[in-house]
Amino acid sequence: MMIYVVTCGEYSDWWIKGYFETREEAEKYCLKDTDSHIEGVELLSLTENQKKITYLKHHEVVFDKKDNKWIMRVEPDRYKVYEGKRQATNYRIWLDTSIFYVEVTAETREKAEKIAQDCLYKYLAKEANL
């Protein structure tokens, strides 16, 4: 299957403006921007071996301290995908005076956020000597 990519720019500074199912749609889009270029690209499919690959998501969950409260950022797409096995320690924590940052390996964003919240609460309890 072929898709059509509309790009704009010059020399080494190019960016994608849109993807279209037909060349005609791409051409209509380009009517408003004469500096755009259309390129047909073959849509790739996974091979059978690639379909068998399992992967994990390594989420980054960040809390900001505002008015003495920790607020979790809404960043559902803040993760990296990698192939491999879950590590024995599946999270790391960074902290400064106003940011609590947790990297966590989990199947879903919801699970990653729950683990990160647990890490934050453990940290806060330890700081309060509870």
N, CA, C and O atoms as a MOPAC input file, in Angstrom:
PM7 MOZYME 1SCF
protein

 N      0.84500 1    -1.17400 1     0.00000 1
 C      0.00000 1     0.00000 1     0.00000 1
 C      0.89500 1     1.24300 1     0.00000 1
 O      1.90800 1     1.29000 1     0.69800 1
 N      0.51700 1     2.22300 1    -0.77200 1
 C      1.28200 1     3.45400 1    -0.88900 1
 C      0.57400 1     4.56000 1    -0.11000 1
 O     -0.64800 1     4.69700 1    -0.18000 1
 N      1.35700 1     5.35300 1     0.63700 1
 C      0.83700 1     6.57200 1     1.25100 1
 C      1.64000 1     7.73900 1     0.68800 1
 O      2.69900 1     7.54400 1     0.09200 1
 N      1.13000 1     8.94800 1     0.87900 1
 C      1.77600 1    10.12700 1     0.32000 1
 C      2.11700 1    11.08800 1     1.45300 1
 O      1.26000 1    11.47300 1     2.24700 1
 N      3.38400 1    11.46000 1     1.50400 1
 C      3.90000 1    12.31300 1     2.56600 1
 C      4.12500 1    13.70700 1     1.98300 1
 O      4.77700 1    13.86400 1     0.95000 1
 N      3.57700 1    14.71300 1     2.66000 1
 C      3.80600 1    16.09800 1     2.26000 1
 C      4.87200 1    16.67300 1     3.18000 1
 O      4.73300 1    16.66300 1     4.40300 1
 N      5.94800 1    17.17800 1     2.56100 1
 C      7.05500 1    17.74500 1     3.32200 1
 C      7.27900 1    19.19400 1     2.91200 1
 O      6.75900 1    19.66300 1     1.90000 1
 N      8.06000 1    19.88100 1     3.71800 1
 C      8.39100 1    21.27500 1     3.43800 1
 C      9.78000 1    21.53400 1     4.00200 1
 O     10.18700 1    20.90600 1     4.97900 1
 N     10.49900 1    22.45300 1     3.38700 1
 C     11.81200 1    22.82200 1     3.89100 1
 C     12.82500 1    22.89800 1     2.77700 1
 O     12.48400 1    22.85700 1     1.59500 1
 N     14.08600 1    23.01200 1     3.17800 1
 C     15.16900 1    23.08400 1     2.20000 1
 C     16.45600 1    22.56700 1     2.81600 1
 O     16.61600 1    22.55300 1     4.03600 1
 N     17.36200 1    22.14500 1     1.96200 1
 C     18.65600 1    21.59700 1     2.35600 1
 C     18.47200 1    20.48800 1     3.39200 1
 O     17.80800 1    19.49300 1     3.10000 1
 N     19.03300 1    20.62800 1     4.57900 1
 C     18.91900 1    19.57600 1     5.59500 1
 C     17.81500 1    19.87100 1     6.60500 1
 O     17.67600 1    19.14400 1     7.58900 1
 N     17.04200 1    20.90400 1     6.38600 1
 C     15.99300 1    21.29600 1     7.33300 1
 C     14.61000 1    20.99800 1     6.74300 1
 O     13.93200 1    21.89900 1     6.25000 1
 N     14.20400 1    19.73700 1     6.79700 1
 C     12.91800 1    19.28800 1     6.25200 1
 C     12.02100 1    18.83400 1     7.38800 1
 O     12.51300 1    18.32900 1     8.39700 1
 N     10.73100 1    19.00000 1     7.24600 1
 C      9.78000 1    18.48500 1     8.21700 1
 C      8.55200 1    17.96800 1     7.49700 1
 O      8.25200 1    18.38100 1     6.37700 1
 N      7.85300 1    17.07100 1     8.14500 1
 C      6.65100 1    16.45300 1     7.57700 1
 C      5.44100 1    17.28800 1     7.96300 1
 O      5.25200 1    17.63400 1     9.12900 1
 N      4.62900 1    17.60300 1     6.96900 1
 C      3.42400 1    18.38900 1     7.21300 1
 C      2.18700 1    17.50600 1     7.29100 1
 O      1.20400 1    17.88600 1     7.92600 1
 N      2.21400 1    16.32400 1     6.65300 1
 C      1.05300 1    15.44500 1     6.72200 1
 C      1.22500 1    14.17400 1     5.92000 1
 O      2.11600 1    14.06200 1     5.07800 1
 N      0.34300 1    13.20700 1     6.20100 1
 C      0.29000 1    11.93300 1     5.49800 1
 C     -1.08400 1    11.80600 1     4.85800 1
 O     -2.08400 1    12.19200 1     5.46300 1
 N     -1.14900 1    11.27300 1     3.64600 1
 C     -2.42200 1    11.16400 1     2.93100 1
 C     -2.53200 1     9.81100 1     2.25900 1
 O     -1.53600 1     9.21700 1     1.84600 1
 N     -3.77700 1     9.33100 1     2.15800 1
 C     -4.01900 1     8.02300 1     1.54300 1
 C     -3.92600 1     8.07100 1     0.02700 1
 O     -3.58100 1     7.06500 1    -0.59300 1
 N     -4.22700 1     9.22300 1    -0.59400 1
 C     -4.15600 1     9.33500 1    -2.04500 1
 C     -3.31400 1    10.53900 1    -2.44300 1
 O     -3.18400 1    11.50300 1    -1.68800 1
 N     -2.74900 1    10.46600 1    -3.63700 1
 C     -1.95700 1    11.58500 1    -4.15200 1
 C     -2.84700 1    12.82000 1    -4.33300 1
 O     -2.40300 1    13.94800 1    -4.12100 1
 N     -4.10600 1    12.59600 1    -4.72700 1
 C     -5.02900 1    13.71000 1    -4.93200 1
 C     -5.26000 1    14.48600 1    -3.63700 1
 O     -5.29600 1    15.71600 1    -3.65300 1
 N     -5.41400 1    13.77900 1    -2.51400 1
 C     -5.58600 1    14.45700 1    -1.22600 1
 C     -4.34300 1    15.28500 1    -0.88700 1
 O     -4.44700 1    16.41400 1    -0.40900 1
 N     -3.16900 1    14.70500 1    -1.14400 1
 C     -1.91700 1    15.41700 1    -0.87700 1
 C     -1.81500 1    16.66200 1    -1.75700 1
 O     -1.39300 1    17.72000 1    -1.29200 1
 N     -2.19900 1    16.53500 1    -3.02100 1
 C     -2.14600 1    17.68200 1    -3.93100 1
 C     -3.10300 1    18.78100 1    -3.48800 1
 O     -2.75900 1    19.96100 1    -3.56600 1
 N     -4.30400 1    18.41600 1    -3.02300 1
 C     -5.25500 1    19.41400 1    -2.53500 1
 C     -4.68300 1    20.14900 1    -1.32400 1
 O     -4.83900 1    21.36300 1    -1.19400 1
 N     -4.01800 1    19.40300 1    -0.43900 1
 C     -3.40300 1    20.02700 1     0.72500 1
 C     -2.32600 1    21.01900 1     0.28700 1
 O     -2.18500 1    22.09300 1     0.87200 1
 N     -1.57300 1    20.65400 1    -0.74000 1
 C     -0.45900 1    21.49300 1    -1.20600 1
 C     -0.93500 1    22.75600 1    -1.91600 1
 O     -0.13900 1    23.67000 1    -2.12400 1
 N     -2.20300 1    22.83200 1    -2.29100 1
 C     -2.70500 1    24.03500 1    -2.95000 1
 C     -2.52800 1    25.26400 1    -2.06800 1
 O     -2.29300 1    26.36200 1    -2.57200 1
 N     -2.63800 1    25.08600 1    -0.75900 1
 C     -2.51200 1    26.22700 1     0.15200 1
 C     -1.05500 1    26.54700 1     0.49900 1
 O     -0.77300 1    27.60300 1     1.06700 1
 N     -0.13300 1    25.65100 1     0.16300 1
 C      1.27200 1    25.86100 1     0.49800 1
 C      2.12100 1    25.42200 1    -0.69200 1
 O      2.41500 1    24.23600 1    -0.84300 1
 N      2.51300 1    26.36400 1    -1.52900 1
 C      3.23400 1    26.02600 1    -2.75700 1
 C      4.66000 1    25.54600 1    -2.51000 1
 O      5.29300 1    25.01500 1    -3.42200 1
 N      5.17700 1    25.72100 1    -1.29400 1
 C      6.53400 1    25.25000 1    -0.98300 1
 C      6.56900 1    23.78200 1    -0.56100 1
 O      7.64200 1    23.24300 1    -0.29000 1
 N      5.41000 1    23.13200 1    -0.50200 1
 C      5.35000 1    21.73700 1    -0.06900 1
 C      5.72600 1    20.79300 1    -1.20400 1
 O      5.59000 1    21.12300 1    -2.38200 1
 N      6.20300 1    19.61400 1    -0.82200 1
 C      6.58100 1    18.57300 1    -1.77400 1
 C      5.83300 1    17.29600 1    -1.40700 1
 O      5.55700 1    17.04900 1    -0.23300 1
 N      5.50600 1    16.48800 1    -2.40900 1
 C      4.80200 1    15.22700 1    -2.18200 1
 C      5.73700 1    14.08300 1    -2.52900 1
 O      6.41700 1    14.09700 1    -3.55500 1
 N      5.75300 1    13.09700 1    -1.65200 1
 C      6.57200 1    11.92100 1    -1.89200 1
 C      5.75100 1    10.67700 1    -1.59400 1
 O      5.17400 1    10.56000 1    -0.51300 1
 N      5.69200 1     9.75300 1    -2.53400 1
 C      5.00700 1     8.48400 1    -2.31800 1
 C      5.89700 1     7.53300 1    -1.54800 1
 O      7.07600 1     7.38300 1    -1.86800 1
 N      5.34200 1     6.89300 1    -0.53800 1
 C      6.11800 1     5.99200 1     0.31400 1
 C      5.34800 1     4.68300 1     0.45300 1
 O      4.14100 1     4.68900 1     0.69700 1
 N      6.03700 1     3.57900 1     0.30100 1
 C      5.41700 1     2.26700 1     0.46800 1
 C      5.22900 1     1.99100 1     1.95900 1
 O      6.18400 1     2.06100 1     2.73200 1
 N      4.01200 1     1.68200 1     2.35500 1
 C      3.72300 1     1.36700 1     3.75100 1
 C      4.30200 1    -0.00400 1     4.06600 1
 O      4.04800 1    -0.96500 1     3.34100 1
 N      5.07400 1    -0.10400 1     5.13600 1
 C      5.75700 1    -1.34400 1     5.48800 1
 C      4.86500 1    -2.24600 1     6.33600 1
 O      4.00300 1    -1.76700 1     7.07200 1
 N      5.07800 1    -3.53300 1     6.22500 1
 C      4.39000 1    -4.51700 1     7.05000 1
 C      5.42800 1    -5.31700 1     7.81900 1
 O      6.54400 1    -5.52000 1     7.34100 1
 N      5.06000 1    -5.76700 1     9.00800 1
 C      5.96700 1    -6.58400 1     9.80400 1
 C      6.08400 1    -7.97800 1     9.21000 1
 O      5.11800 1    -8.52100 1     8.67500 1
 N      7.27200 1    -8.54900 1     9.30800 1
 C      7.45300 1    -9.94100 1     8.90600 1
 C      6.90300 1   -10.84000 1    10.02200 1
 O      6.60200 1   -10.35500 1    11.11300 1
 N      6.77200 1   -12.12500 1     9.75600 1
 C      6.27100 1   -13.06200 1    10.77400 1
 C      7.19100 1   -13.08400 1    11.99100 1
 O      6.71000 1   -13.14600 1    13.12200 1
 N      8.50900 1   -13.03400 1    11.77800 1
 C      9.45300 1   -13.01400 1    12.90300 1
 C      9.30800 1   -11.73400 1    13.71300 1
 O      9.38400 1   -11.77100 1    14.94100 1
 N      9.10100 1   -10.60400 1    13.04600 1
 C      8.93400 1    -9.33900 1    13.76300 1
 C      7.65900 1    -9.34500 1    14.59200 1
 O      7.61500 1    -8.75100 1    15.66900 1
 N      6.62100 1   -10.01200 1    14.09700 1
 C      5.35200 1   -10.07200 1    14.83000 1
 C      5.49300 1   -10.84000 1    16.13900 1
 O      4.71700 1   -10.62200 1    17.06900 1
 N      6.47800 1   -11.73800 1    16.22100 1
 C      6.67600 1   -12.55800 1    17.42500 1
 C      7.47700 1   -11.83500 1    18.50300 1
 O      7.54200 1   -12.30100 1    19.64100 1
 N      8.07500 1   -10.72000 1    18.16400 1
 C      8.91300 1    -9.99100 1    19.11900 1
 C      8.04200 1    -9.40200 1    20.22300 1
 O      7.01400 1    -8.78100 1    19.95200 1
 N      8.45800 1    -9.60300 1    21.45300 1
 C      7.77900 1    -8.96000 1    22.57100 1
 C      8.61900 1    -7.77300 1    23.01000 1
 O      9.84500 1    -7.78500 1    22.89900 1
 N      7.95800 1    -6.77500 1    23.49800 1
 C      8.67700 1    -5.58700 1    23.91200 1
 C      8.07900 1    -5.04300 1    25.19700 1
 O      6.95500 1    -5.37600 1    25.57300 1
 N      8.84800 1    -4.20700 1    25.85100 1
 C      8.42000 1    -3.57500 1    27.08800 1
 C      8.42700 1    -2.06600 1    26.90700 1
 O      9.11800 1    -1.53500 1    26.03700 1
 N      7.66200 1    -1.39200 1    27.72700 1
 C      7.65100 1     0.06900 1    27.72400 1
 C      8.30700 1     0.55700 1    29.00800 1
 O      7.94500 1     0.14900 1    30.11200 1
 N      9.26700 1     1.42800 1    28.83300 1
 C      9.97200 1     2.02300 1    29.96700 1
 C      9.43000 1     3.44000 1    30.12100 1
 O      9.84900 1     4.35700 1    29.41400 1
 N      8.49600 1     3.60800 1    31.05100 1
 C      7.79100 1     4.87300 1    31.24100 1
 C      8.59500 1     5.83200 1    32.10300 1
 O      9.35900 1     5.42500 1    32.97800 1
 N      8.40400 1     7.10900 1    31.83300 1
 C      8.96200 1     8.16300 1    32.67000 1
 C      7.78700 1     8.91000 1    33.27400 1
 O      6.98400 1     9.50300 1    32.55300 1
 N      7.68200 1     8.88300 1    34.61100 1
 C      6.58400 1     9.54200 1    35.31800 1
 C      7.18700 1    10.66900 1    36.15600 1
 O      8.12400 1    10.45200 1    36.92500 1
 N      6.64400 1    11.85600 1    35.99900 1
 C      7.21700 1    13.03000 1    36.65400 1
 C      6.16000 1    13.70600 1    37.51900 1
 O      5.02200 1    13.90500 1    37.09600 1
 N      6.56500 1    14.05500 1    38.74700 1
 C      5.72700 1    14.81900 1    39.66600 1
 C      6.38900 1    16.17500 1    39.89400 1
 O      7.60200 1    16.25100 1    40.09100 1
 N      5.60300 1    17.23100 1    39.86900 1
 C      6.10000 1    18.57400 1    40.16800 1
 C      5.55700 1    19.00600 1    41.52000 1
 O      4.39500 1    18.75700 1    41.83800 1
 N      6.40300 1    19.65600 1    42.31800 1
 C      5.96700 1    20.15000 1    43.61700 1
 C      5.48400 1    21.59100 1    43.46000 1
 O      6.24600 1    22.48800 1    43.10000 1
 N      4.18600 1    21.78600 1    43.74400 1
 C      3.58600 1    23.11500 1    43.65300 1
 C      2.75100 1    23.34700 1    44.90200 1
 O      1.91400 1    22.51800 1    45.25800 1
 N      2.97200 1    24.45400 1    45.55500 1
 C      2.23000 1    24.79300 1    46.77900 1
 C      2.28900 1    23.65500 1    47.79300 1
 O      1.28800 1    23.32400 1    48.42800 1
 N      3.47100 1    23.06200 1    47.93700 1
 C      3.71800 1    21.98800 1    48.89700 1
 C      2.91800 1    20.71400 1    48.60100 1
 O      2.71200 1    19.89700 1    49.49800 1
 N      2.46400 1    20.53500 1    47.35200 1
 C      1.77100 1    19.31900 1    46.91400 1
 C      2.49600 1    18.77500 1    45.69100 1
 O      3.03200 1    19.53900 1    44.88800 1
 N      2.51000 1    17.45400 1    45.55300 1
 C      3.12400 1    16.80800 1    44.40400 1
 C      2.04300 1    16.51800 1    43.36800 1
 O      1.08200 1    15.80300 1    43.65600 1
 N      2.19500 1    17.06900 1    42.16200 1
 C      1.22500 1    16.90900 1    41.07800 1
 C      1.87700 1    16.10200 1    39.96000 1
 O      2.94300 1    16.46400 1    39.46200 1
 N      1.22300 1    14.99400 1    39.56700 1
 C      1.75100 1    14.16400 1    38.48900 1
 C      1.45700 1    14.82700 1    37.15100 1
 O      0.33500 1    15.26500 1    36.89800 1
 N      2.47300 1    14.89600 1    36.29600 1
 C      2.28300 1    15.43500 1    34.95000 1
 C      1.44100 1    14.47200 1    34.11400 1
 O      1.54100 1    13.25400 1    34.26500 1
 N      0.62100 1    15.02500 1    33.24100 1
 C     -0.17500 1    14.21200 1    32.31800 1
 C      0.63200 1    14.09700 1    31.02000 1
 O      0.57900 1    14.97500 1    30.15900 1
 N      1.36900 1    13.01000 1    30.90400 1
 C      2.22300 1    12.76700 1    29.74000 1
 C      2.11500 1    11.29800 1    29.33400 1
 O      3.06000 1    10.53400 1    29.53000 1
 N      0.97100 1    10.89400 1    28.76900 1
 C      0.75000 1     9.47400 1    28.48100 1
 C      1.71700 1     8.86400 1    27.47500 1
 O      1.89000 1     7.64600 1    27.45700 1
 N      2.34800 1     9.68000 1    26.63900 1
 C      3.25700 1     9.14900 1    25.62500 1
 C      4.72300 1     9.27600 1    26.00700 1
 O      5.59700 1     9.17800 1    25.14600 1
 N      5.00000 1     9.49000 1    27.27800 1
 C      6.38800 1     9.64800 1    27.71500 1
 C      6.94300 1     8.28400 1    28.10800 1
 O      6.98300 1     7.93200 1    29.28600 1
 N      7.36800 1     7.52600 1    27.10700 1
 C      7.97300 1     6.22000 1    27.34200 1
 C      8.87200 1     5.85200 1    26.16900 1
 O      8.78400 1     6.43200 1    25.08700 1
 N      9.73900 1     4.87100 1    26.41200 1
 C     10.60100 1     4.30500 1    25.38100 1
 C     10.23100 1     2.83300 1    25.26000 1
 O      9.88300 1     2.19200 1    26.25200 1
 N     10.30600 1     2.30700 1    24.06300 1
 C     10.00900 1     0.89900 1    23.82200 1
 C     11.32600 1     0.17300 1    23.60500 1
 O     12.20600 1     0.66700 1    22.90000 1
 N     11.46100 1    -1.00600 1    24.21400 1
 C     12.67000 1    -1.78200 1    23.97900 1
 C     12.35600 1    -3.26100 1    24.06200 1
 O     11.38500 1    -3.67500 1    24.69600 1
 N     13.20100 1    -4.05300 1    23.40600 1
 C     13.05800 1    -5.49900 1    23.43800 1
 C     13.94100 1    -6.02300 1    24.55300 1
 O     15.09700 1    -5.61900 1    24.67800 1
 N     13.41500 1    -6.90200 1    25.34700 1
 C     14.23600 1    -7.46100 1    26.41100 1
 C     13.39200 1    -7.99900 1    27.53900 1
 O     12.16400 1    -8.03900 1    27.46000 1
 N     14.06300 1    -8.40800 1    28.57900 1
 C     13.38100 1    -8.95000 1    29.74400 1
 C     13.28900 1    -7.87700 1    30.82000 1
 O     14.10200 1    -6.95400 1    30.88000 1
 N     12.27600 1    -8.02500 1    31.66800 1
 C     12.13100 1    -7.09500 1    32.78600 1
 C     13.33400 1    -7.24000 1    33.70200 1
 O     13.78600 1    -8.35000 1    33.98500 1
 N     13.83300 1    -6.13200 1    34.15000 1
 C     14.98400 1    -6.14100 1    35.03800 1
 C     14.52900 1    -6.40300 1    36.46600 1
 O     13.37100 1    -6.16700 1    36.81200 1
 N     15.44000 1    -6.88800 1    37.28600 1
 C     15.09200 1    -7.17700 1    38.68100 1
 C     14.59200 1    -5.91100 1    39.37600 1
 O     13.58300 1    -5.94700 1    40.08000 1
 N     15.28200 1    -4.81400 1    39.18200 1
 C     14.80800 1    -3.52500 1    39.68600 1
 C     14.19400 1    -2.82000 1    38.50100 1
 O     14.89300 1    -2.45600 1    37.55500 1
 N     12.89200 1    -2.62600 1    38.54900 1
 C     12.24200 1    -2.08500 1    37.36700 1
 C     11.90300 1    -0.60500 1    37.48400 1
 O     11.04500 1    -0.10400 1    36.75700 1
 N     12.57700 1     0.10200 1    38.40200 1
 C     12.37500 1     1.54300 1    38.45000 1
 C     13.61400 1     2.24200 1    38.99500 1
 O     14.41200 1     1.66500 1    39.73400 1
 N     13.74500 1     3.51500 1    38.59800 1
 C     14.79600 1     4.39200 1    39.11600 1
 C     14.14300 1     5.70400 1    39.48900 1
 O     13.14300 1     6.10100 1    38.89100 1
 N     14.70700 1     6.38000 1    40.48000 1
 C     14.11000 1     7.61300 1    40.99400 1
 C     15.15800 1     8.72700 1    40.99200 1
 O     16.30900 1     8.52300 1    41.37600 1
 N     14.72700 1     9.90800 1    40.55100 1
 C     15.52800 1    11.12900 1    40.68700 1
 C     14.69500 1    12.13200 1    41.44300 1
 O     13.47000 1    12.15100 1    41.32900 1
 N     15.35800 1    12.95800 1    42.20900 1
 C     14.63700 1    13.93900 1    43.01200 1
 C     15.46500 1    15.21000 1    43.11200 1
 O     16.67500 1    15.16000 1    43.33200 1
 N     14.80300 1    16.34400 1    42.94900 1
 C     15.41200 1    17.59900 1    43.36600 1
 C     14.34700 1    18.32500 1    44.18200 1
 O     13.35200 1    17.71000 1    44.56500 1
 N     14.52200 1    19.57100 1    44.44800 1
 C     13.61100 1    20.26000 1    45.36900 1
 C     12.18400 1    20.38700 1    44.84000 1
 O     11.25100 1    20.51500 1    45.63300 1
 N     11.99000 1    20.35600 1    43.52000 1
 C     10.63300 1    20.55600 1    43.00000 1
 C     10.18800 1    19.51700 1    41.99400 1
 O      9.09300 1    19.63500 1    41.44300 1
 N     11.01300 1    18.48200 1    41.72800 1
 C     10.64300 1    17.43900 1    40.76900 1
 C     10.97300 1    16.06800 1    41.35400 1
 O     12.06200 1    15.85300 1    41.88600 1
 N     10.02100 1    15.14800 1    41.24800 1
 C     10.22300 1    13.75100 1    41.61800 1
 C     10.02900 1    12.96400 1    40.33200 1
 O      8.93600 1    12.97100 1    39.76500 1
 N     11.07000 1    12.28400 1    39.86100 1
 C     11.09600 1    11.65500 1    38.55100 1
 C     11.29900 1    10.16100 1    38.72600 1
 O     12.22900 1     9.73400 1    39.41000 1
 N     10.42300 1     9.35300 1    38.10300 1
 C     10.51900 1     7.90000 1    38.22300 1
 C     10.54000 1     7.29300 1    36.83100 1
 O      9.67200 1     7.59200 1    36.01100 1
 N     11.52500 1     6.44000 1    36.55600 1
 C     11.52500 1     5.60600 1    35.35400 1
 C     11.07200 1     4.22900 1    35.79000 1
 O     11.61900 1     3.66100 1    36.73500 1
 N     10.07100 1     3.69000 1    35.10500 1
 C      9.52800 1     2.39700 1    35.52000 1
 C      9.14200 1     1.57200 1    34.30200 1
 O      8.57900 1     2.08800 1    33.33600 1
 N      9.45500 1     0.27900 1    34.36400 1
 C      9.07300 1    -0.64800 1    33.30800 1
 C      7.73600 1    -1.27000 1    33.68700 1
 O      7.60400 1    -1.89400 1    34.74000 1
 N      6.74400 1    -1.09300 1    32.81300 1
 C      5.41400 1    -1.63800 1    33.07700 1
 C      4.68000 1    -1.84500 1    31.75700 1
 O      5.00900 1    -1.23400 1    30.74100 1
 N      3.67400 1    -2.72400 1    31.79600 1
 C      2.91200 1    -3.04600 1    30.58800 1
 C      2.01300 1    -1.88900 1    30.15800 1
 O      1.80100 1    -1.68600 1    28.96300 1
 N      1.48300 1    -1.12700 1    31.11800 1
 C      0.57400 1    -0.03300 1    30.79100 1
 C      1.00700 1     1.24800 1    31.49500 1
 O      1.74400 1     1.21500 1    32.48100 1
 N      0.54100 1     2.36400 1    30.97800 1
 C      0.84100 1     3.64700 1    31.60000 1
 C      0.19900 1     3.71900 1    32.98600 1
 O      0.80800 1     4.23700 1    33.92200 1
 N     -1.01700 1     3.20600 1    33.12300 1
 C     -1.70900 1     3.23600 1    34.40800 1
 C     -0.91100 1     2.51100 1    35.48700 1
 O     -0.79200 1     2.99100 1    36.61400 1
 N     -0.36400 1     1.34100 1    35.12600 1
 C      0.42900 1     0.57800 1    36.08900 1
 C      1.71700 1     1.33000 1    36.43500 1
 O      2.13600 1     1.34900 1    37.59300 1
 N      2.34000 1     1.94400 1    35.43700 1
 C      3.56700 1     2.72300 1    35.67700 1
 C      3.28700 1     3.89100 1    36.61700 1
 O      4.07200 1     4.17200 1    37.52200 1
 N      2.16200 1     4.56900 1    36.39600 1
 C      1.81000 1     5.70000 1    37.26200 1
 C      1.53400 1     5.24200 1    38.68600 1
 O      1.90400 1     5.93000 1    39.63800 1
 N      0.88500 1     4.08100 1    38.84500 1
 C      0.60700 1     3.54800 1    40.18400 1
 C      1.91300 1     3.21800 1    40.90800 1
 O      2.06700 1     3.53300 1    42.08800 1
 N      2.84600 1     2.58800 1    40.20800 1
 C      4.14000 1     2.26400 1    40.81300 1
 C      4.87200 1     3.55000 1    41.19300 1
 O      5.45900 1     3.64000 1    42.27200 1
 N      4.83500 1     4.53700 1    40.30700 1
 C      5.50400 1     5.81400 1    40.58600 1
 C      4.87000 1     6.51400 1    41.78800 1
 O      5.58000 1     7.08700 1    42.61500 1
 N      3.54700 1     6.47100 1    41.88900 1
 C      2.87200 1     7.06600 1    43.05400 1
 C      3.29500 1     6.35400 1    44.32800 1
 O      3.54700 1     7.00200 1    45.34400 1
 N      3.37700 1     5.02900 1    44.29000 1
 C      3.83300 1     4.26900 1    45.45400 1
 C      5.25300 1     4.68000 1    45.85600 1
 O      5.55000 1     4.81400 1    47.04300 1
 N      6.12200 1     4.87900 1    44.87200 1
 C      7.49600 1     5.32300 1    45.15900 1
 C      7.48800 1     6.69700 1    45.82300 1
 O      8.22100 1     6.93700 1    46.78200 1
 N      6.65600 1     7.58800 1    45.30600 1
 C      6.56500 1     8.93000 1    45.89300 1
 C      6.05700 1     8.85300 1    47.32900 1
 O      6.61500 1     9.50200 1    48.21400 1
 N      5.00500 1     8.06700 1    47.57600 1
 C      4.45000 1     7.96400 1    48.93000 1
 C      5.45100 1     7.34100 1    49.90100 1
 O      5.53300 1     7.75600 1    51.05700 1
 N      6.22100 1     6.33200 1    49.43100 1
 C      7.26000 1     5.74400 1    50.27900 1
 C      8.32100 1     6.78200 1    50.63300 1
 O      8.77200 1     6.86300 1    51.77500 1
 N      8.70700 1     7.56400 1    49.64700 1
 C      9.69100 1     8.61700 1    49.88600 1
 C      9.15200 1     9.63200 1    50.90100 1
 O      9.85900 1    10.00200 1    51.83800 1
 N      7.91900 1    10.07800 1    50.72200 1
 C      7.33200 1    11.07000 1    51.62300 1
 C      7.19700 1    10.52200 1    53.03600 1
 O      7.42200 1    11.24600 1    54.00500 1
 N      6.82400 1     9.22700 1    53.16500 1
 C      6.70900 1     8.61600 1    54.48400 1
 C      8.07600 1     8.52800 1    55.15900 1
 O      8.19200 1     8.76600 1    56.36100 1
 N      9.10100 1     8.18900 1    54.39700 1
 C     10.44900 1     8.11400 1    54.95500 1
 C     10.92700 1     9.49100 1    55.42000 1
 O     11.53500 1     9.62200 1    56.48200 1
 N     10.64100 1    10.52200 1    54.60500 1
 C     11.02900 1    11.88900 1    54.98300 1
 C     10.31000 1    12.35900 1    56.23100 1
 O     10.85900 1    13.14100 1    57.00700 1
 N      9.07600 1    11.88600 1    56.43500 1
 C      8.29000 1    12.27100 1    57.61700 1
 C      8.57300 1    11.35600 1    58.80800 1
 O      7.96200 1    11.51100 1    59.86600 1
 N      9.50200 1    10.39700 1    58.64200 1
 C      9.85400 1     9.41700 1    59.69000 1
 C      8.65300 1     8.59600 1    60.11400 1
 O      8.47100 1     8.33800 1    61.30400 1
 N      7.82300 1     8.17700 1    59.15500 1
 C      6.65000 1     7.34200 1    59.49300 1
 C      6.99100 1     5.88700 1    59.35400 1
 O      6.14100 1     5.02900 1    59.59300 1

